[in-house]
Amino acid sequence: MGDMGRVPVGIVGASGYGGVQLVRLLMEHPGVELVYLGGESSAGKPFSDLYPHLGHVVDLMIEPIDLEKIASRCRVVFLSLPNGLAYKMAPTLLEKGCKVLDLSADYRFADLDTYTSWYGGDRTDKELSATAVYGLPELYRDRIAQAQLVGCPGCYPTASLLALSPLLKQGLILPETAIIDAKSGASGGGRQAKTNLLLAEADNSLGAYGVARHRHTPEIEQICSDLAGHEVTVQFTPHLIPMVRGILATVYATLRDPGLVREDLITIYNAFYRNAPWVKVLSGGIYPQTKWACGTNLCYIGVEVDPRTDRVIVMSAIDNLMKGQAGQALQCLNLMMGWDETLGLPNMCFYP
C-alpha cells in the first residue's frame, strides 16, 4: 500500500489494556499509520513511560485530548475509554469527518433508555446514537462496511452471541431457556488497581460476580431479540478465573426439535459461519480452550447435544482483549475501509 496510502489513525485512551492491544495491532497493520495517542492522566508522557517494552517501536507521546486537533490529523479514531466518555467526544469527531470506533458501551444500544438505566449518564445524542452500528462482524458485516460510527461489543457478549446466534436465527431453541455461564481472565477488569484483581485475592480462587445484574446482560438480550424476531431474556452469569487472558462461555438451551443430533448442529454452525474467517467450528467431541485463542482474533466453538435433557450445549472461547476488544475493533475497521477482514490480525496463538 505504501506509506502515502496509509490511513492516519488515532487512539483516545491508549494507556489501558484495550489501548495497548490496539497500538500493537495498528503498528503492524499495512493499511494504517498510527499518528495520535491521547489520554488525560498520562498526557505529556511518552507512551514508552507507560509501556517500556514497546519503546523500541512506538515513539509517540500521549497528548491531551483536543478533539479539533485529533480530527485534523486522523481519518479514523478509536475511543478506548471508560463508559460515559465516548458519547461526549464522538459527535464532534464525526461532524469533522472522522470514522469512529467506540470500545465502550456508549454506542452499543439501539435504545438509549436501556443504556441510561444500566450505565447512567445524560444522553442528548439520540439521533447520532441511532446511526451507530453494533460491531459484531459475523452478524452485521454489511452494516459495518457502510458505518461511520461503530459501537464495538463487550467481550462477554461477543463470546456469548457467537455461541447463540445460529440457534436463535434458525429458531432451533426455546429462547427463554438460554443460560450463559461465562468465565473471564483478570485483564477483563482493566489496568487500574482493584482489590479483587490482586494476585493474592484472585489466584487459586474462582467466583461469580454481577449475578442476575451484570451490565452485559441487556446488550446480549438486545442482539438475541434482534435475531429471534421478538423480545428475549437470557440468564447470564460471569465468573473471574485466575488467568490473564481469555473468555470461555458455556451456553445451555432447550432444543425445539429433540430429534437433532450433534452432527446436525455442527453442519448448521458451519453453514452459518461459512463466510466468517474468525470463527472456527470444531469437530464433534472437541471442546475449545481459551489458550487456543490467546493473542489471536479467533473464536473457537464446540457444540454438543444431550439427548437425555434435549439440551444443546455450546462452548465458545475467545481472547477477551482481542476478539473481545481490540482485535474485533480492527476487524470492523477493515470492513469500514473495504479491506480484507483478516488484514493485520493474528490467527495463530502462542502455544503452549
C-alpha distance (Angstrom), angle and dihedral (degrees) to the residues before:
residue distance angle dihedral
M1 . . .
G2 3.80 . .
D3 3.79 124.8 .
M4 3.80 92.8 -86.8
G5 3.79 90.0 62.9
R6 3.80 96.3 46.5
V7 3.78 116.6 117.6
P8 3.83 113.8 -124.1
V9 3.80 110.1 -123.4
G10 3.80 134.7 -174.7
I11 3.79 135.7 -165.6
V12 3.80 122.5 -149.6
G13 3.80 107.7 -159.9
A14 3.78 98.3 26.9
S15 3.79 96.4 160.2
G16 3.82 99.5 74.2
Y17 3.79 128.9 78.3
G18 3.81 92.5 -94.5
G19 3.79 89.2 50.4
V20 3.79 96.1 49.8
Q21 3.82 91.2 47.8
L22 3.80 89.0 52.4
V23 3.80 90.9 49.2
R24 3.80 90.6 53.6
L25 3.81 93.6 47.6
L26 3.81 96.2 43.0
M27 3.83 93.4 47.7
E28 3.81 88.7 57.9
H29 3.83 97.3 39.8
P30 3.83 113.5 107.6
G31 3.82 94.8 -148.5
V32 3.79 102.9 53.6
E33 3.77 141.9 54.7
L34 3.80 117.1 -149.6
V35 3.81 104.3 -136.1
Y36 3.80 105.9 158.5
L37 3.80 138.4 39.9
G38 3.80 116.7 -177.6
G39 3.77 134.2 -169.7
E40 3.78 141.7 148.0
S41 3.79 109.9 -142.2
S42 3.81 93.1 33.7
A43 3.83 98.4 41.1
G44 3.79 112.9 135.6
K45 3.80 94.8 29.4
P46 3.80 124.6 107.5
F47 3.82 110.4 -109.5
S48 3.82 86.5 -121.7
D49 3.83 89.4 65.7
L50 3.79 88.1 65.8
Y51 3.80 96.1 37.1
P52 3.83 109.0 22.9
H53 3.81 91.2 175.6
L54 3.83 89.2 69.3
G55 3.80 95.6 47.9
H56 3.81 92.9 104.1
V57 3.83 92.2 59.7
V58 3.81 108.1 25.4
D59 3.81 116.0 57.6
L60 3.82 97.3 166.8
M61 3.80 126.2 124.4
I62 3.79 121.7 -132.3
E63 3.80 102.7 -114.1
P64 3.80 131.8 -160.0
I65 3.80 114.7 -94.0
D66 3.80 105.8 -97.3
L67 3.80 109.1 162.5
E68 3.82 95.0 -162.6
K69 3.79 91.1 52.7
I70 3.80 93.1 44.9
A71 3.81 92.2 50.7
S72 3.80 92.4 48.8
R73 3.81 91.9 53.5
C74 3.82 104.4 33.9
R75 3.79 134.9 59.1
V76 3.78 91.6 -172.1
V77 3.80 128.3 34.5
F78 3.80 127.8 -168.1
L79 3.80 113.8 -156.4
S80 3.81 106.1 -153.3
L81 3.79 97.8 174.1
P82 3.80 141.6 128.0
N83 3.82 114.7 -84.9
G84 3.79 115.1 -78.4
L85 3.82 100.0 35.6
A86 3.80 104.6 76.7
Y87 3.80 95.1 63.9
K88 3.81 88.6 60.4
M89 3.82 91.8 54.2
A90 3.80 107.8 32.0
P91 3.83 97.1 70.3
T92 3.83 93.2 59.0
L93 3.81 93.6 44.1
L94 3.80 92.9 49.4
E95 3.79 92.2 46.1
K96 3.79 88.0 56.9
G97 3.80 92.6 52.4
C98 3.81 103.5 -98.3
K99 3.78 124.1 139.0
V100 3.81 108.2 -126.8
L101 3.81 129.3 -153.8
D102 3.79 113.0 -171.9
L103 3.81 117.4 -160.2
S104 3.83 94.3 -171.5
A105 3.81 127.8 78.4
D106 3.82 94.7 -99.2
Y107 3.83 97.1 102.2
R108 3.80 102.3 26.5
F109 3.81 96.3 93.5
A110 3.78 127.9 79.0
D111 3.80 88.3 -162.1
L112 3.81 113.4 54.5
D113 3.81 91.0 -161.1
T114 3.79 87.8 65.7
Y115 3.80 89.2 51.8
T116 3.81 95.2 49.4
S117 3.81 94.2 44.7
W118 3.84 91.0 55.5
Y119 3.82 101.5 29.5
G120 3.83 105.6 21.9
G121 3.81 122.8 -144.0
D122 3.77 134.5 123.5
R123 3.81 109.3 -89.4
T124 3.79 119.8 -162.5
D125 3.82 96.1 158.1
K126 3.80 97.3 85.9
E127 3.82 96.6 136.3
L128 3.78 93.3 47.4
S129 3.79 92.4 45.2
A130 3.80 89.1 55.1
T131 3.83 89.0 62.1
A132 3.82 93.1 55.5
V133 3.81 117.3 109.2
Y134 3.81 122.1 -145.6
G135 3.79 104.2 -114.9
L136 3.78 102.6 -133.2
P137 3.82 101.3 120.8
E138 3.79 95.3 -167.4
L139 3.82 88.7 65.4
Y140 3.81 105.9 24.7
R141 3.81 105.0 28.4
D142 3.83 95.9 136.1
R143 3.81 94.3 47.6
I144 3.80 92.1 47.7
A145 3.81 90.1 52.3
Q146 3.83 89.4 59.6
A147 3.80 97.4 39.1
Q148 3.80 130.6 112.1
L149 3.82 92.9 -173.8
V150 3.80 123.9 40.5
G151 3.80 125.4 -175.2
C152 3.80 103.2 -152.8
P153 3.82 114.3 -142.6
G154 3.77 126.0 -111.9
C155 3.80 118.9 -101.8
Y156 3.82 96.3 -111.4
P157 3.82 92.9 47.2
T158 3.82 90.7 49.9
A159 3.80 93.3 54.9
S160 3.82 93.2 39.9
L161 3.81 97.3 45.8
L162 3.80 94.9 47.0
A163 3.82 86.8 54.3
L164 3.82 94.9 46.8
S165 3.81 104.7 34.4
P166 3.82 100.8 85.9
L167 3.82 90.7 47.1
L168 3.81 93.8 51.7
K169 3.79 96.9 38.9
Q170 3.80 92.1 52.3
G171 3.82 94.3 40.0
L172 3.79 92.2 -121.6
I173 3.82 97.9 141.2
L174 3.79 139.9 43.8
P175 3.82 95.4 -106.4
E176 3.80 96.6 -148.7
T177 3.82 90.1 60.4
A178 3.82 93.3 62.6
I179 3.80 114.6 122.2
I180 3.80 121.7 -178.0
D181 3.79 117.1 -160.2
A182 3.81 107.8 -176.0
K183 3.79 137.1 177.9
S184 3.80 127.7 -162.0
G185 3.77 137.9 -169.4
A186 3.80 119.8 -118.2
S187 3.82 96.2 -101.6
G188 3.82 86.2 74.8
G189 3.81 86.9 73.7
G190 3.81 92.7 61.9
R191 3.80 132.7 -122.0
Q192 3.80 102.2 -72.2
A193 3.81 118.0 102.2
K194 3.81 113.6 -90.1
T195 3.78 123.3 169.9
N196 3.81 95.3 -135.6
L197 3.81 90.5 55.4
L198 3.82 96.2 52.7
L199 3.80 112.6 118.4
A200 3.81 91.2 -119.4
E201 3.81 90.7 53.3
A202 3.81 102.6 39.9
D203 3.80 104.5 32.9
N204 3.81 119.3 95.2
S205 3.79 88.0 11.3
L206 3.78 139.3 96.6
G207 3.77 128.8 -167.5
A208 3.79 144.9 154.7
Y209 3.79 123.9 -116.8
G210 3.81 137.5 -178.4
V211 3.82 88.5 28.8
A212 3.84 111.6 -171.2
R213 3.82 90.8 -9.3
H214 3.80 109.6 58.4
R215 3.82 113.0 141.3
H216 3.78 92.7 -126.4
T217 3.82 90.7 65.2
P218 3.84 97.2 81.4
E219 3.80 89.9 44.6
I220 3.80 91.4 54.5
E221 3.83 91.1 44.3
Q222 3.80 92.7 50.7
I223 3.81 92.9 58.0
C224 3.81 93.7 38.9
S225 3.81 88.7 54.1
D226 3.80 90.5 49.2
L227 3.82 90.6 52.1
A228 3.80 95.8 43.8
G229 3.81 94.3 44.1
H230 3.83 93.5 -127.1
E231 3.81 139.3 60.1
V232 3.80 111.2 -64.7
T233 3.80 128.4 -172.7
V234 3.79 120.3 -163.5
Q235 3.78 135.6 -169.8
F236 3.81 110.5 -122.4
T237 3.81 126.1 -178.7
P238 3.82 122.1 178.0
H239 3.83 125.2 -161.1
L240 3.79 133.4 -167.7
I241 3.81 115.0 -125.2
P242 3.83 121.0 -164.9
M243 3.80 96.8 -114.2
V244 3.78 131.9 93.6
R245 3.81 105.7 -124.5
G246 3.76 136.5 26.5
I247 3.77 147.2 57.2
L248 3.77 126.7 -137.1
A249 3.79 115.2 -169.5
T250 3.80 117.7 -170.2
V251 3.79 110.7 -165.3
Y252 3.81 125.3 -165.0
A253 3.81 125.9 -168.5
T254 3.82 138.7 156.9
L255 3.80 115.1 -109.7
R256 3.81 119.7 -125.8
D257 3.79 89.8 -146.2
P258 3.81 109.6 42.9
G259 3.82 88.2 -168.4
L260 3.82 92.3 75.5
V261 3.79 115.1 107.7
R262 3.78 130.6 -159.2
E263 3.80 95.3 -96.7
D264 3.83 90.9 53.7
L265 3.78 90.3 55.5
I266 3.79 94.2 45.3
T267 3.82 87.9 53.7
I268 3.83 90.1 50.1
Y269 3.83 91.9 48.4
N270 3.80 92.6 48.4
A271 3.80 90.3 50.9
F272 3.82 92.6 46.6
Y273 3.81 92.3 50.8
R274 3.82 98.2 35.1
N275 3.82 91.5 117.2
A276 3.80 94.7 39.2
P277 3.81 108.1 97.7
W278 3.81 92.9 -174.8
V279 3.81 98.1 54.9
K280 3.79 117.7 80.9
V281 3.81 115.3 -168.7
L282 3.80 108.4 -157.0
S283 3.82 126.5 -136.7
G284 3.79 119.4 -99.2
G285 3.80 114.3 -68.9
I286 3.83 94.6 18.7
Y287 3.78 115.3 111.9
P288 3.81 123.8 -165.8
Q289 3.79 126.2 -110.4
T290 3.79 124.3 -156.0
K291 3.81 92.5 -127.0
W292 3.81 90.4 65.7
A293 3.82 90.9 63.6
C294 3.81 96.6 40.6
G295 3.82 111.3 131.0
T296 3.82 92.5 1.4
N297 3.80 135.3 97.1
L298 3.80 91.6 -126.0
C299 3.79 130.5 122.5
Y300 3.81 114.7 -156.0
I301 3.79 116.4 -157.3
G302 3.80 128.9 -166.2
V303 3.82 122.8 -173.5
E304 3.79 129.9 -159.0
V305 3.82 134.7 171.6
D306 3.79 123.9 -151.5
P307 3.82 106.6 -154.0
R308 3.83 90.7 -169.4
T309 3.80 93.0 62.3
D310 3.84 99.1 23.6
R311 3.79 87.9 -126.5
V312 3.76 130.6 138.4
I313 3.81 115.8 -142.9
V314 3.81 116.9 -159.8
M315 3.79 123.1 -172.7
S316 3.78 120.4 -161.4
A317 3.83 126.1 -173.9
I318 3.81 126.6 -170.2
D319 3.79 139.3 154.9
N320 3.82 102.1 -105.2
L321 3.82 92.9 -146.8
M322 3.82 93.9 47.6
K323 3.82 117.3 32.8
G324 3.80 84.4 13.0
Q325 3.79 94.4 53.6
A326 3.83 132.5 -19.2
G327 3.81 99.0 23.9
Q328 3.79 91.9 50.4
A329 3.82 91.0 48.6
L330 3.81 89.5 53.7
Q331 3.81 90.4 46.2
C332 3.82 86.6 56.1
L333 3.80 91.7 48.4
N334 3.81 90.0 52.4
L335 3.81 88.7 56.0
M336 3.82 93.1 44.9
M337 3.82 90.3 53.2
G338 3.82 94.4 45.1
W339 3.80 91.9 -114.0
D340 3.79 127.7 136.8
E341 3.80 109.4 -75.1
T342 3.79 91.4 -126.8
L343 3.83 97.1 51.0
G344 3.80 113.8 133.3
L345 3.81 95.1 -6.4
P346 3.83 123.6 122.0
N347 3.80 117.2 -122.6
M348 3.81 102.2 178.8
C349 3.77 123.5 70.1
F350 3.78 129.0 -141.6
Y351 3.78 103.2 -102.6
P352 2.96 134.3 -131.3
